[in-house]
Amino acid sequence: MTRSRESKPAEHQMRPGGMPEKLAYSVPGAAEALSLSVDYVWKLVAMGELPSVKIGKRRLIEADKLRAFLKDR
């Protein structure tokens, strides 16, 4: 007999309208959030100015890294 795990809801910010805030963005999503071109965001990632993580085939940028990037500008 196997026991199912109880999942707890994620504890993160809620956006207006009750939708949970994203924890990470794809490069195109980050570009949209920053109002920058996708090519420029890829360049920032390649130069190491915008930290990212690779999960499977996807490259993701954590939401807090986007905020830190903007704050440092």
C-alpha positions as CSV (number, residue, x, y, z in Angstrom):
1,M,0.0,0.0,0.0
2,T,1.4,3.4,-0.9
3,R,0.6,6.6,0.9
4,S,-0.1,9.7,-1.1
5,R,1.8,12.8,-0.2
6,E,-0.1,15.8,1.0
7,S,0.8,18.8,-1.0
8,K,1.0,22.2,0.6
9,P,0.1,25.3,-1.3
10,A,3.0,27.4,-2.4
11,E,3.7,30.4,-0.2
12,H,4.3,33.2,-2.7
13,Q,2.9,36.5,-3.6
14,M,-0.5,36.8,-5.3
15,R,-1.1,39.1,-8.2
16,P,-4.3,41.2,-8.4
17,G,-7.2,39.0,-9.4
18,G,-6.0,36.1,-7.2
19,M,-3.5,34.6,-9.6
20,P,-0.2,33.5,-8.1
21,E,2.9,35.4,-9.1
22,K,5.3,33.6,-11.4
23,L,8.4,32.2,-9.7
24,A,10.4,32.1,-12.9
25,Y,10.1,33.3,-16.5
26,S,11.2,32.0,-19.9
27,V,13.6,34.3,-21.8
28,P,10.7,35.6,-23.9
29,G,8.5,36.0,-20.8
30,A,11.3,37.9,-19.0
31,A,11.8,40.1,-22.1
32,E,8.1,41.0,-22.0
33,A,8.2,41.6,-18.3
34,L,11.2,43.9,-18.7
35,S,9.9,45.6,-21.9
36,L,13.1,44.5,-23.7
37,S,13.7,42.5,-26.8
38,V,14.1,38.8,-26.6
39,D,17.5,39.1,-28.4
40,Y,18.8,41.6,-25.8
41,V,17.7,39.4,-22.8
42,W,19.5,36.4,-24.4
43,K,22.6,38.7,-24.7
44,L,22.3,39.6,-21.0
45,V,22.0,35.9,-20.1
46,A,25.0,35.0,-22.2
47,M,27.1,37.8,-20.7
48,G,26.1,36.7,-17.2
49,E,24.4,40.0,-16.3
50,L,21.1,38.2,-15.9
51,P,21.4,34.9,-14.0
52,S,19.4,32.0,-15.3
53,V,18.9,28.3,-14.7
54,K,18.5,25.5,-17.2
55,I,15.8,23.0,-16.4
56,G,15.6,20.3,-19.1
57,K,15.6,22.1,-22.4
58,R,14.3,25.4,-20.9
59,R,16.2,28.4,-19.8
60,L,14.5,30.2,-16.9
61,I,15.1,33.4,-15.1
62,E,13.9,33.6,-11.5
63,A,11.5,36.5,-10.7
64,D,13.7,37.8,-7.9
65,K,16.7,37.9,-10.3
66,L,14.6,40.1,-12.6
67,R,13.8,42.4,-9.7
68,A,17.5,42.5,-8.7
69,F,18.5,43.3,-12.3
70,L,16.1,46.2,-12.4
71,K,17.1,47.5,-9.0
72,D,20.8,47.5,-10.0
73,R,20.2,49.6,-13.1
